[in-house]
Amino acid sequence: MKSDIKYDTFNNVDVDYYVEQAYKLRRDYYASAIKKAVTRIKSVFTNLTVNRPLKSA
């Protein structure tokens, strides 16, 4: 049975590697969540301005 677990030089599980992978996944998740939130907020303001006709004085 082949294991895909990464080990360090002392034959222990390479915790630093997996912690860094977790940080990367969290950064990617937050980046996509923020991008999605910004897109939704922009669409709300765009829909507000599109639905209101311009009034002339």
N, C-alpha and C positions, 0 to 999 in steps of 0.2 A: 504494500500500500504506500503510495507516494503522498507525501505531505507537502502542501504549498506554504507552510509556515516558514517565515524567515527567521534565522538564528544569528546571533552575534558570534564573536570570536571565542566566547567561553561556552558555547553550545546552549545558551539560554535564549528564550524568545526575545527577539529584537524589539523591545518595547518602544524605543525612540523612533524607530521606523514607523510603527503602527500609530503612535501618537501624532507624528507628522502627517501621516495619511489621513487621520481623523481631522486634523486642522485644515487640511486641503479640502476635504469634503465639506466641512462646515463653511469655509470661505466661499466655495462654489454655490452652496445652497443659499447663503445669505445674499450673494450677488444676484442670483436668479430671482429670489424673492423680492429684493429691492427693485430690480428692473421691472418685474411684473406690477408691483405697487405703483411705481412711477407711471407706467403705461396706463393703468386704470385711472389714476388721478388726472392725467392729461386728457383722457377720453371724457371724463366728467366735465372738465372745463371746456373742452371742445364742443361737447353736446349742449352746454349752456349757451355758448355764444352762437351756435348754429341755429338753435331754436328760437332765439330772440331776434326779431327783425330790427333793422336799424331805423331809428326815428329821426326825421329831419326837423329842424326847428322852425 
